[in-house]
Amino acid sequence: MLGQQDVGHRIVVRRIVGIREGRPLFSDALGELVELSETHLTLATAQGPLRVPRGEVHRAKRVPPTRRPTAAAVTDLELAADEAWPAPTRDRLGGWLLRAADGWTGRANSALPVGDPDRPLPAALDAVERWYAGQDLPPMVNTPLPLAAPVGAELNARGWVSRPPVLVQTAPLPLPATPLAPPAAPAPRPGVAAVVELAAAPSEEWLAVAAGRKGGLPDAAHHVLTAVGQVRFAHAYADGELVGIGRGTVTGQGRWLGLSLIEVLPPARRQGLAGRLVRALAAWGTSVGATRAFLQVEQSNTGAVALYQGLGFTTHHTYLTRVAPH
């Protein structure tokens, strides 16, 4: 049977899905093991997250990865992503990063355990808990997998819960001129032509849309959004009205274009506008020397995953945000 050492690795699970004429019926699932508890296991599969009760597992084992980035590659990308979403309050625990932003978004309010914390793992997590208590925030840890699988195992022992799996996806720049694989979705509906403009600062309308998506914008949020040396804010207008937004940053010594807050308002959806926002930001990133793009998307957001697949994005690694029990 699987153990905590298998979290973050590719596995195959044969599970019992029914009984016919007194014999069990089996189904196989292949994916990355992102969570393993006493009661269930969760896989990140090509079709989305799959939660399997342990009682249904007939057999499970680790299988060779198709391709897996090195620990150094995961660390470099996670650090570039941290630069792209900079928390205003920061500290270090050896090589680990401690970040706080008035509770605005999990990424800016979680520890990033990459590198050596300069102390045993249990003591490091004790220090994380104390630091977030001092910030009057719930302790959270962002665990890139499989790099931080040992951290995840210790958090499991402490009863920390997991938020939904997030895919960290990357693509080479420039992006392909035409979609690689059109997403399976209803045909685009007709709509007015939109114009996409890039600006070095977000407009008040842009901030209002972002606030609606993220549940408000405290002062710390403005720092997270704007305190990057190279940043652009995409505004999509139709008939003078803002109908879509996006944000792009260039970090990681100028190599990585980070994409975030790609949002299209409901009346303008299904018109290809999200792809246009991404392409406009990608063209800017390419023009200033970025050679690869990255984004983070919940695996359960199948519409967005399909859109990004058509633009050339593939999954580099996954992460779980872990939250301390109350």
C-alpha positions as CSV (number, residue, x, y, z in Angstrom):
1,M,0.0,0.0,0.0
2,L,1.1,3.6,-0.5
3,G,2.7,5.7,2.1
4,Q,3.4,9.4,2.7
5,Q,6.7,9.0,0.7
6,D,4.5,8.5,-2.4
7,V,2.7,11.9,-2.2
8,G,3.6,14.0,-5.2
9,H,4.5,11.0,-7.3
10,R,2.6,9.4,-10.2
11,I,0.6,6.3,-9.2
12,V,-2.0,3.9,-10.5
13,V,-5.0,2.9,-8.4
14,R,-7.2,-0.1,-9.0
15,R,-10.5,0.5,-7.2
16,I,-13.7,-1.4,-6.7
17,V,-16.6,0.3,-8.3
18,G,-19.3,-2.3,-8.0
19,I,-20.3,-5.9,-7.8
20,R,-21.8,-8.0,-10.6
21,E,-22.9,-11.6,-10.2
22,G,-21.0,-11.7,-6.9
23,R,-17.7,-10.5,-8.4
24,P,-16.1,-7.1,-7.9
25,L,-15.9,-4.7,-10.8
26,F,-12.7,-2.7,-11.1
27,S,-11.6,0.6,-12.6
28,D,-8.1,2.0,-12.9
29,A,-7.0,5.6,-12.3
30,L,-3.7,7.1,-13.2
31,G,-2.4,10.5,-11.8
32,E,-0.3,12.3,-9.3
33,L,-1.0,11.5,-5.6
34,V,-1.7,14.8,-4.0
35,E,-3.1,13.7,-0.6
36,L,-3.1,10.6,1.4
37,S,-5.1,10.3,4.7
38,E,-6.4,7.5,6.9
39,T,-9.7,7.6,5.1
40,H,-9.0,8.5,1.4
41,L,-6.5,9.3,-1.2
42,T,-6.7,12.1,-3.8
43,L,-5.2,12.0,-7.3
44,A,-4.7,14.8,-9.8
45,T,-5.7,13.0,-13.0
46,A,-6.0,14.3,-16.6
47,Q,-9.8,14.4,-16.1
48,G,-9.6,16.4,-12.8
49,P,-9.2,15.6,-9.1
50,L,-10.3,12.1,-8.0
51,R,-11.0,11.3,-4.4
52,V,-11.0,7.6,-3.6
53,P,-12.0,6.2,-0.2
54,R,-9.4,3.7,1.1
55,G,-12.1,1.1,1.4
56,E,-12.5,1.1,-2.4
57,V,-8.8,0.6,-3.1
58,H,-8.0,-2.9,-4.3
59,R,-4.4,-2.2,-5.3
60,A,-2.2,0.9,-5.7
61,K,1.4,1.5,-6.6
62,R,3.8,4.1,-7.8
63,V,4.6,4.2,-11.5
64,P,7.4,5.9,-13.4
65,P,6.8,9.6,-14.2
66,T,6.3,10.7,-17.8
67,R,8.5,13.7,-17.3
68,R,9.3,15.4,-14.0
69,P,11.1,18.7,-13.4
70,T,14.1,18.6,-11.2
71,A,14.0,20.0,-7.6
72,A,16.1,22.9,-8.8
73,A,13.6,23.7,-11.6
74,V,10.6,23.6,-9.2
75,T,12.5,25.8,-6.7
76,D,13.4,28.4,-9.4
77,L,9.9,28.6,-10.7
78,E,8.4,28.9,-7.2
79,L,10.8,31.7,-6.3
80,A,9.9,33.5,-9.6
81,A,6.2,33.1,-8.7
82,D,6.9,34.5,-5.3
83,E,8.5,37.6,-6.9
84,A,5.5,38.0,-9.1
85,W,3.0,38.0,-6.1
86,P,5.1,39.8,-3.4
87,A,3.7,39.8,0.1
88,P,4.5,43.1,1.9
89,T,5.4,41.4,5.2
90,R,8.2,38.8,4.8
91,D,10.7,36.9,6.8
92,R,13.0,33.9,6.3
93,L,13.4,30.7,8.1
94,G,16.6,29.4,6.7
95,G,15.7,28.9,3.1
96,W,12.0,29.0,3.7
97,L,9.9,32.1,3.0
98,L,7.3,33.4,5.5
99,R,4.8,35.8,3.9
100,A,1.8,37.8,5.0
101,A,-0.6,40.3,3.3
102,D,-3.5,41.0,5.6
103,G,-5.0,37.6,4.7
104,W,-5.4,38.5,1.0
105,T,-4.9,35.3,-1.0
106,G,-3.4,32.1,0.1
107,R,-0.2,32.6,-1.9
108,A,0.7,35.8,-0.2
109,N,-0.2,34.5,3.3
110,S,1.6,31.2,3.4
111,A,5.0,29.8,4.1
112,L,7.0,28.5,1.1
113,P,9.1,25.6,2.2
114,V,11.8,25.5,-0.5
115,G,15.4,25.0,0.7
116,D,16.7,24.1,4.1
117,P,15.0,25.7,7.1
118,D,18.2,25.3,9.2
119,R,16.5,23.2,11.8
120,P,14.7,19.9,12.1
121,L,11.3,19.8,10.2
122,P,9.1,19.6,13.3
123,A,10.9,22.6,14.8
124,A,10.6,24.5,11.5
125,L,6.8,24.0,11.4
126,D,6.6,25.1,15.1
127,A,8.4,28.3,14.1
128,V,5.9,28.8,11.2
129,E,3.0,28.4,13.5
130,R,4.5,31.0,15.9
131,W,5.2,33.5,13.1
132,Y,1.7,33.4,11.8
133,A,0.2,33.6,15.2
134,G,2.3,36.8,15.6
135,Q,0.7,38.1,12.4
136,D,-2.8,37.2,13.7
137,L,-3.3,34.9,10.7
138,P,-4.0,31.2,10.4
139,P,-0.8,29.3,9.7
140,M,-0.7,28.1,6.1
141,V,2.0,26.4,4.1
142,N,2.2,26.2,0.3
143,T,3.6,22.7,-0.6
144,P,5.0,22.2,-4.1
145,L,4.9,18.5,-5.0
146,P,6.8,16.3,-4.8
147,L,9.5,18.7,-3.6
148,A,7.7,19.4,-0.3
149,A,6.2,15.9,0.2
150,P,8.1,15.4,3.5
151,V,6.6,18.7,4.8
152,G,3.2,17.5,3.7
153,A,3.7,14.2,5.6
154,E,4.5,16.1,8.8
155,L,1.5,18.4,8.3
156,N,-0.7,15.4,7.9
157,A,0.5,14.1,11.2
158,R,-0.5,17.5,12.7
159,G,-4.0,17.4,11.3
160,W,-3.6,20.2,8.7
161,V,-6.2,20.3,6.0
162,S,-5.6,20.7,2.2
163,R,-7.2,23.2,-0.1
164,P,-7.9,22.0,-3.7
165,P,-4.9,21.0,-5.9
166,V,-3.4,23.8,-8.0
167,L,-1.6,23.2,-11.3
168,V,1.5,25.3,-12.0
169,Q,1.5,25.4,-15.8
170,T,4.2,26.7,-18.2
171,A,4.6,27.4,-21.9
172,P,7.4,28.6,-24.1
173,L,7.3,32.1,-25.5
174,P,6.2,33.3,-27.9
175,L,2.8,31.5,-27.7
176,P,1.5,29.7,-30.8
177,A,-0.3,31.9,-33.3
178,T,-3.4,29.6,-33.3
179,P,-4.8,27.3,-30.6
180,L,-3.1,23.9,-30.3
181,A,-6.3,22.2,-29.3
182,P,-9.6,24.1,-29.2
183,P,-11.3,23.6,-25.8
184,A,-14.4,21.4,-25.8
185,A,-17.0,24.1,-25.1
186,P,-20.1,25.6,-26.7
187,A,-19.5,27.6,-29.8
188,P,-18.6,31.3,-29.2
189,R,-21.5,33.6,-29.2
190,P,-21.5,36.8,-31.2
191,G,-20.5,40.0,-29.4
192,V,-19.1,43.4,-29.9
193,A,-15.4,43.7,-30.7
194,A,-13.2,44.4,-27.7
195,V,-9.9,46.3,-27.6
196,V,-7.2,45.1,-25.3
197,E,-4.8,47.7,-23.8
198,L,-1.8,47.3,-21.5
199,A,-0.9,49.8,-18.8
200,A,1.8,50.1,-16.2
201,A,-0.8,50.7,-13.5
202,P,-4.3,49.3,-12.9
203,S,-7.3,51.6,-13.5
204,E,-9.9,52.0,-10.7
205,E,-12.2,49.9,-12.9
206,W,-9.6,47.2,-13.1
207,L,-9.2,47.2,-9.3
208,A,-13.0,47.0,-8.9
209,V,-13.1,43.8,-11.0
210,A,-10.2,42.3,-9.1
211,A,-11.9,43.1,-5.8
212,G,-15.0,41.4,-7.0
213,R,-13.1,38.3,-7.8
214,K,-10.9,38.2,-4.7
215,G,-13.4,39.5,-2.1
216,G,-12.0,43.0,-1.6
217,L,-8.7,44.7,-1.9
218,P,-7.0,45.7,1.4
219,D,-3.9,47.9,1.4
220,A,-1.7,44.9,1.3
221,A,-3.4,43.8,-2.0
222,H,-2.2,46.9,-3.8
223,H,1.4,46.1,-2.8
224,V,1.0,42.5,-4.0
225,L,-0.4,43.7,-7.4
226,T,2.0,46.6,-8.1
227,A,5.3,46.0,-6.2
228,V,7.0,44.3,-9.1
229,G,9.7,45.9,-11.3
230,Q,8.1,44.8,-14.6
231,V,4.4,44.5,-14.5
232,R,1.5,45.2,-16.9
233,F,-2.2,45.4,-16.4
234,A,-4.4,44.3,-19.3
235,H,-7.7,46.1,-19.8
236,A,-10.3,44.9,-22.4
237,Y,-12.9,47.5,-23.4
238,A,-16.0,47.0,-25.5
239,D,-18.1,50.1,-26.3
240,G,-16.1,52.0,-23.7
241,E,-16.9,49.6,-20.9
242,L,-14.3,47.4,-19.2
243,V,-15.2,43.8,-19.9
244,G,-12.0,41.9,-19.0
245,I,-8.7,42.2,-17.1
246,G,-5.4,40.4,-16.7
247,R,-2.0,40.9,-15.1
248,G,1.5,40.0,-16.3
249,T,4.8,40.2,-14.5
250,V,8.4,39.4,-15.6
251,T,10.5,37.9,-12.8
252,G,13.1,35.2,-12.3
253,Q,16.0,37.3,-13.6
254,G,13.8,38.3,-16.6
255,R,13.1,34.8,-17.7
256,W,9.5,34.2,-16.5
257,L,6.3,35.9,-17.5
258,G,3.7,35.3,-14.8
259,L,0.0,35.5,-15.7
260,S,-2.7,36.1,-13.1
261,L,-6.1,37.5,-12.6
262,I,-7.3,36.7,-16.1
263,E,-11.0,37.6,-15.8
264,V,-13.8,38.2,-18.3
265,L,-17.1,39.7,-17.1
266,P,-20.1,37.5,-17.8
267,P,-21.6,39.5,-20.7
268,A,-18.4,39.2,-22.7
269,R,-17.6,35.5,-22.0
270,R,-17.4,32.8,-24.8
271,Q,-16.0,35.3,-27.3
272,G,-12.3,34.4,-27.1
273,L,-11.5,37.4,-24.9
274,A,-9.6,35.5,-22.2
275,G,-7.2,34.1,-24.9
276,R,-6.7,37.6,-26.3
277,L,-5.8,39.0,-22.8
278,V,-3.3,36.2,-22.4
279,R,-1.8,36.7,-25.8
280,A,-1.5,40.5,-25.3
281,L,0.4,40.0,-22.0
282,A,2.5,37.2,-23.6
283,A,3.5,39.5,-26.5
284,W,4.6,42.1,-23.9
285,G,6.6,39.6,-21.9
286,T,8.3,38.4,-25.1
287,S,9.2,41.9,-26.0
288,V,11.1,42.5,-22.8
289,G,13.0,39.2,-23.0
290,A,10.9,36.6,-21.1
291,T,11.3,33.1,-22.7
292,R,8.7,31.2,-20.7
293,A,5.3,31.9,-19.2
294,F,3.7,30.4,-16.1
295,L,0.3,30.5,-14.4
296,Q,-1.5,28.8,-11.5
297,V,-4.9,27.3,-11.9
298,E,-7.1,25.1,-9.7
299,Q,-7.3,21.7,-11.3
300,S,-11.1,21.7,-10.9
301,N,-11.4,24.7,-13.1
302,T,-11.7,22.6,-16.2
303,G,-12.7,25.5,-18.5
304,A,-9.6,27.5,-17.7
305,V,-7.4,24.4,-17.9
306,A,-8.7,23.7,-21.4
307,L,-8.2,27.3,-22.5
308,Y,-4.6,27.3,-21.3
309,Q,-4.0,23.9,-22.9
310,G,-5.0,25.4,-26.3
311,L,-2.4,28.2,-25.7
312,G,0.4,25.7,-25.2
313,F,0.5,25.4,-21.4
314,T,1.3,22.1,-19.8
315,T,1.6,21.2,-16.1
316,H,5.0,21.7,-14.6
317,H,4.1,20.6,-11.1
318,T,1.3,20.9,-8.6
319,Y,0.9,22.4,-5.1
320,L,-1.4,22.2,-2.2
321,T,-2.1,25.0,0.3
322,R,-2.2,23.4,3.7
323,V,-4.1,25.1,6.6
324,A,-3.6,24.5,10.3
325,P,-6.6,23.1,12.2
326,H,-8.5,25.6,14.3
